[in-house]
Amino acid sequence: MSATIEELLLAAEYVIAEGNPHVVLCERGVRSFDTQTRNLLDLTAIPVVKSLSHLPIIADPSHGTGVRAKVTPMARAAVAAGADGLMVEVHPDPNHALSDGAQSLYPDQFRELLDQIRDIARAIDRDLSPPLPPTG
């Protein structure tokens, strides 16, 4: 629900120290007093984490906003801020989704988002190629 960046990083290091090296951090928003969105997606956390840690950080603009119309702009901003990936909810019929339909993109919106973030990544000399699967 709420943790400082330092607490997030220490928790991740604890998981790693206990034997799980496969840790990815996720920014999915902080609580705020505003009622226009579910959470306030803290995009400043992305470059801060990247400057303090070797761990990858992804952004979840779906849960970070809770509002379909806000997912795409926040996803674009997260890529520009340096996110290593995105977690975006997509549903063919969000109005009939069992949960979180209000924050789910339609497939066409998702395809458009992918085109947009490719352009953003290119503009800041980043590559959106999927990571290679682990070997061994």
Secondary structure, DSSP 4 states (H G I P E B T S, - for coil): ----HHHHHHHHHHHHHTT-----EEE--B--S-SSSSSB--TTHHHHHHHH-SS-EEE-HHHHH--HHHHHHHHHHHHHHT-SEE---B-S-GGG-SS-GGGPBPHHHHHHHHHHHHHHHHHTT---PPPPPP--
